[in-house]
């Protein structure tokens, strides 16, 4: 953030800018403490993957919502991580993940699962995603009568 001009900062989405500005205010010691927590979580995931090849989770904690909203309107949520608790942790741990469509809500909105592998095991995630795709082809919901 610090090297960006005021004009460049004005181009950022306000929620991203707000989060980034909070990070700029961290001291080196505060930042290092957060890094240690991230590293601890990554080590715990490495231990999990010593026994399990893949972790399967929902991809999102909510159905799709209108574009240009950080959170679902009228949800009471404040930040994106409240509706995506199953995705961002694996960005922190640098683990490969693939989202696979697995069905639809009653309103016809897509729902997905997420396949997460051990760090650097991208090929295993891609093989599992392909196997799932081959055995569970997407069947689109019937359109409502016009």
N, C-alpha and C positions, 0 to 999 in steps of 0.2 A: 504494500500500500504506500509506503513512504516515498518511493520514486515517482508515483503517479501525480500528474498535475491535477488541479481542481477541475479542469475541463475533462480529463480522462476519468476522474472519479464520478463525475456527473453522468457518465455513460453506463455506470454499473447499476444493476437492479438494487433498489434501496435495501432489501433484506441482506443481500450479499455484502453491500457496503457496510451496513451496521455490524455484521458479524466480523468482517475483516478489521474494522476500526477497533473493535473490542480486543482483537488479537494484537494490534499494534501497541496497546496499552499494557500488555503483559511484560513483566520483568523477565530477565534471562532465567532467574531461578524459578519463577512461576511456569515459564515455558518448559523448562527441563522437567519439572514435576509432572506436567501433563504428558510429556514424551515418555517418562518412565511408566505412567499408567497405560499408555498405548502399548509400550513394549511388553508389559506384564500381560495384557490381554492377548497380544500376538503369541506369546509363549504358551498361554493356556490353550489357544486354538491349535498350536503345533502339537501339543500333547494329545488333544482330542483326535487329531488326524493320524496319530500313531496307531490308533485302534480303528478308526473309521475313515474310509476313503472319501466319502462325500457327506455333506450336511445338506438336508433338504428342508427349506423353510418356505413360508409364503413370501412372495416378492414384496408386497405392500400390505399395510394394515388397513387399507381402505380401498374402495373402488375408485375408478377414475373420476376426476372432477374438472370443471371448466378451466381452460388455459388462462394464463395471466393471474393466477392466484398462487401464493406460496403455500397456503393450506386450504382444505375444503371450506368453502363459504359456510358460515353459521355452525362450524364444528366446535368452536371454542378453542381450537388449536392456535398456537402462536408461531411455531417454526416448523420447517419442512421435516426435521428429524422426528417429529411426533407422529407423522403418518408413514415414515419409511424406516422404522427401527430395524428392519431385516436387511437393509442394503448397505448403509454407510459404515457399519462396523467392519465390513470386509474391505472397504477402502482403507481403513486405518491399519488393518493387519496385512494388507497387500496380498490378499488371497483372490484367486480367480473365481468368478461366479458367472452363471448364465441364468437369465430369466427365460422361462419356458411357458407359453400360454397353456392353460390347463382347463379352461372353461369360461363360463359367463355368469354374471349375476342375473337375477330375475329381470332386471331392466336391460339386459343384453350388453352390459359393459364387460370388457375382458378381465379375466383373473389369471394370475400367473404364479408359478412356483419358482423357486430359486435353487439352483444347484451350486454348492460352494465346495471348492477343493482346497487341499493343502497348498501353501505358498509354493509357487513354481510348478505346480501340477496342472497347468492349463490344459494340457492334452487330455488328461483324465476327465476334466470337466466337459471339454468339447465332445469326447466320445460318449459320455453319459447323456449329454444334451441331444446328441444325434440319435442315440438309442431310444430315448424318450420320445423324440419327434417321430421316429419311425413306428413306434408302437402305440402312440396316442396322437393320430393326425387331428388337426384342427377341424372341427365341424362348426361352421358358422351358424348362429341362431337364425331361425326363419324370420324374415322381415314381417312386421305387422302389416295387416292389409291396408292398402292406400285408399 
